[in-house]
Amino acid sequence: MFYFMSTEAIQAPVLYSEKAYEALNTYFENISPSSIFIIVDTNTRELCLPLVLPRIETDARIEVIEMDAGEEFKNIHTCTSIWKVLSELEADRKSLIINLGGGVVTDLGGFVASTFKRGIAYINIPTTLLAMVDASVGGKTGVDLDNLKNQIGVITQPEMVLIDIQFLSTLSSAEMRSGLAEILKHGLIASRSYWKKATRLQDLTMDDLDDLIGESVEIKAQVVTKDPREENLRKTLNFGHTFGHAIESYFLTNPKKDKLLHGEAVAAGMIIACYLSYKLANFPRQDLEKVTKTLLSFFPLIKIEENDFNAVIDLLKYDKKNSHGNIYFVLLRNIGACEIDCNVPDNLLIEGLRYYTNFKTA
Ligand SMILES: NC(=O)c1ccc[n+]([C@@H]2O[C@H](COP(=O)([O-])OP(=O)(O)OC[C@H]3O[C@@H](n4cnc5c(N)ncnc54)[C@H](O)[C@@H]3O)[C@@H](O)[C@H]2O)c1
C-alpha cells in the first residue's frame, strides 16, 4: 500500500513496509548522497536503528546523530548542537538527513535539514503511531520556543516518508494512545465512517491497524495537497489543537503538573472544541455526548483546576492560526464537516473548559 501526493507543490511519497525500503535504496542509487546523517533520539537509537541499518544499501558514509528524547528537547539549542555536528562532520549540500523517531525527531530533524546550508534533503522514518499518521507527513517542521509549541519552523516536504509498523512493537501503550488521538481527529474532521472504525480500535488486529494508518495518512495527505501553505483547508488539521497546545504547554512548564503526551492534550482540546461547536456551529448535542464519552474512554480526564483556567486561556493567544489579535478555532458542524476561522467569545472559553473538567462519564 502506498500513496503519492499528486500536486507539483508536494512531492513526498508515503511508502509502506518492503516497498518503502526498496524505494529508499533506489533513491540512494539515483541521488548518490555525499553522506547520510541519521538523527535518532536515545530510545530510537536503541530500539529502531538496529532494524533500519541492515536494510540500507549504499556506499555513502553513514553517521548517526543522537538527541535526548522528549518534547523538552524540541528546541533551538538541540538544533544548534546538531548543526555543529553536521558542520564538524563536513556535511555538504548533497548530504541527506534521515529522521528516525517520533514527532519530536521528525519535526526537529526536518527543521535542521531545511535550514542547514539553506536546506538539504531529508527523509522521515516515523517510529511512533503519532508520527506515522500525522507528524511525519505534510512537511511541517519546527521547534518550540520555550514552552510555546511549534512557534519556529518552516514547511518543507521530505523526499519520502517510510512507514514500517514493525517499530510499533516496542512503543508503550500510552504512546500508542497518544497516536490514536490524531487518528480520531482525522475521523472527526473528515469522515464519520473512519471515526467509527477508529473508535473500535481495541478489537482491531495489526492488519487493521496497517489499514487505519494508511487511511489516516491519506486523509492528511489529501488536505495538505489541496492547501500546502495552510491558507484555508489545512487549518482543519488543527482541530482540537488550539486548546490542546495551550494545555500541553501549560503542563510542560508547570512544576506542579505532570507532563502530558501530545495526544492526551489534543484529546482534551477536541472535547472542548466539540463543546464550542455545539454552542456556535450547530454540532448536534447527541454527537457531543457520544464524542466526549468515547474520547474519555481512551484518554482519562486531565485534572485542570478552575484556578488554572486563566493561564491556559492566556496561552491560546500564541496559537498559529490567530491573526489581528483574534483567536480562531476550527469547529465541527457535524462529524466529518468543519468550519475554520471561528471566533469564540471569552465566556465560552471558560464554559468549554468547565464542560470538560466537570464531565461525568457515568
Ligand atoms: N509536524 C506535524 O505536522 C505534527 C503533527 C502532529 C504532532 N507533531 C509533533 O509531534 C510531537 C509528538 O510526537 P510523538 O508523540 O511521536 O513524540 P516523541 O517523538 O517524543 O516520541 C514519544 C516517545 O516515544 C519514544 N519512541 C519513539 N519511537 C519509539 C519506538 N518505536 N519504540 C519505543 N519508544 C519509541 C521516543 O523516544 C519518545 O520518548 C510533538 O512535538 C508534536 O508537536 C507534529
The ligand as an SDF file (V2000), in Angstrom:
LIG
                    3D

 44 48  0  0  0  0  0  0  0  0999 V2000
    4.6100   18.3270   12.0400 N   0  0  0  0  0  0  0  0  0  0  0  0
    3.3730   17.9770   12.2310 C   0  0  0  0  0  0  0  0  0  0  0  0
    2.5160   18.0850   11.3470 O   0  0  0  0  0  0  0  0  0  0  0  0
    2.9720   17.4190   13.5820 C   0  0  0  0  0  0  0  0  0  0  0  0
    1.7160   16.8350   13.7440 C   0  0  0  0  0  0  0  0  0  0  0  0
    1.3900   16.2820   14.9920 C   0  0  0  0  0  0  0  0  0  0  0  0
    2.3120   16.3200   16.0210 C   0  0  0  0  0  0  0  0  0  0  0  0
    3.5250   16.9060   15.8410 N   0  0  0  0  0  0  0  0  0  0  0  0
    4.5310   16.9440   16.9030 C   0  0  0  0  0  0  0  0  0  0  0  0
    4.8980   15.6050   17.2130 O   0  0  0  0  0  0  0  0  0  0  0  0
    5.4160   15.5760   18.5410 C   0  0  0  0  0  0  0  0  0  0  0  0
    4.8690   14.3790   19.2530 C   0  0  0  0  0  0  0  0  0  0  0  0
    5.3090   13.2200   18.5980 O   0  0  0  0  0  0  0  0  0  0  0  0
    5.4170   11.8100   19.3490 P   0  0  0  0  0  0  0  0  0  0  0  0
    4.1920   11.5690   20.1120 O   0  0  0  0  0  0  0  0  0  0  0  0
    5.8670   10.8240   18.3440 O   0  0  0  0  0  0  0  0  0  0  0  0
    6.5400   12.1220   20.4390 O   0  0  0  0  0  0  0  0  0  0  0  0
    8.0870   11.7220   20.5930 P   0  0  0  0  0  0  0  0  0  0  0  0
    8.8190   11.9160   19.3540 O   0  0  0  0  0  0  0  0  0  0  0  0
    8.5460   12.4330   21.8130 O   0  0  0  0  0  0  0  0  0  0  0  0
    8.0250   10.1580   20.8950 O   0  0  0  0  0  0  0  0  0  0  0  0
    7.4210    9.7100   22.0800 C   0  0  0  0  0  0  0  0  0  0  0  0
    8.3710    8.7990   22.8750 C   0  0  0  0  0  0  0  0  0  0  0  0
    8.4430    7.5270   22.2410 O   0  0  0  0  0  0  0  0  0  0  0  0
    9.8290    7.1580   22.0530 C   0  0  0  0  0  0  0  0  0  0  0  0
    9.8470    6.3010   20.8870 N   0  0  0  0  0  0  0  0  0  0  0  0
    9.8220    6.6780   19.5950 C   0  0  0  0  0  0  0  0  0  0  0  0
    9.7100    5.5770   18.8150 N   0  0  0  0  0  0  0  0  0  0  0  0
    9.7130    4.5050   19.6230 C   0  0  0  0  0  0  0  0  0  0  0  0
    9.5990    3.0970   19.4130 C   0  0  0  0  0  0  0  0  0  0  0  0
    9.4350    2.5930   18.1960 N   0  0  0  0  0  0  0  0  0  0  0  0
    9.6170    2.2840   20.4990 N   0  0  0  0  0  0  0  0  0  0  0  0
    9.7250    2.8030   21.7530 C   0  0  0  0  0  0  0  0  0  0  0  0
    9.8220    4.1120   22.0160 N   0  0  0  0  0  0  0  0  0  0  0  0
    9.8020    4.9560   20.9610 C   0  0  0  0  0  0  0  0  0  0  0  0
   10.5410    8.4630   21.9360 C   0  0  0  0  0  0  0  0  0  0  0  0
   11.9010    8.3210   22.2320 O   0  0  0  0  0  0  0  0  0  0  0  0
    9.8020    9.3190   22.9700 C   0  0  0  0  0  0  0  0  0  0  0  0
   10.3010    9.0420   24.2530 O   0  0  0  0  0  0  0  0  0  0  0  0
    5.0260   16.8840   19.1860 C   0  0  0  0  0  0  0  0  0  0  0  0
    6.1570   17.6940   19.3040 O   0  0  0  0  0  0  0  0  0  0  0  0
    4.0260   17.4990   18.2140 C   0  0  0  0  0  0  0  0  0  0  0  0
    4.0460   18.8930   18.2510 O   0  0  0  0  0  0  0  0  0  0  0  0
    3.8680   17.4490   14.6370 C   0  0  0  0  0  0  0  0  0  0  0  0
  1  2  1  0
  2  3  2  0
  2  4  1  0
  4  5  1  0
  4 44  2  0
  5  6  2  0
  6  7  1  0
  7  8  2  0
  8  9  1  0
  8 44  1  0
  9 10  1  0
  9 42  1  0
 10 11  1  0
 11 12  1  0
 11 40  1  0
 12 13  1  0
 13 14  1  0
 14 15  2  0
 14 16  1  0
 14 17  1  0
 17 18  1  0
 18 19  2  0
 18 20  1  0
 18 21  1  0
 21 22  1  0
 22 23  1  0
 23 24  1  0
 23 38  1  0
 24 25  1  0
 25 26  1  0
 25 36  1  0
 26 27  1  0
 26 35  1  0
 27 28  2  0
 28 29  1  0
 29 30  1  0
 29 35  2  0
 30 31  1  0
 30 32  2  0
 32 33  1  0
 33 34  2  0
 34 35  1  0
 36 37  1  0
 36 38  1  0
 38 39  1  0
 40 41  1  0
 40 42  1  0
 42 43  1  0
M  CHG  2   8   1  16  -1
M  END
$$$$
